Amino acid sequence: MSDGRGIEVELELLDARITTLADLGDLTADLVATASRLAERLPMLGTAPPAVHLANRLREAGSGLAGEVASTEREVREYQRMLAAAKRKYQEHDEQSGDDLRAGAKSVETGRGS
């Protein structure tokens, strides 16, 4: 709040945040794809039981990482959608307030003219 005028929303800055989140979502999607590909690959550690066991553990860890990154991507995209929806709602309220003010000013003017 500043000087009793209320909250001022700078839509350009909000647009920049939404764009940044979209870019972050795209980069995260690329990371998900890469992590998934890595999780599918079986490291060439040999066929001895300890090497096979280690390879399986690495594969499981890679699958877990891919799942975590995919979850993060979903959260980033959901936050982006929420921010865009908040911006739309603000714009709708702002337009409605402007319309209400203009209608109120017109009714005051016509009331005086009588």
Secondary structure, DSSP 8 states (H G I E B T S, - for coil): --TTS-----HHHHHHHHHHHHHHHHHHHHHHHHHHHHHHS-----SSHHHHHHHHHHHHHHHHHHHHHHHHHHHHHHHHHHHHHHHHHHHHHHHHHHHHHHHHHHHHHHHHH-
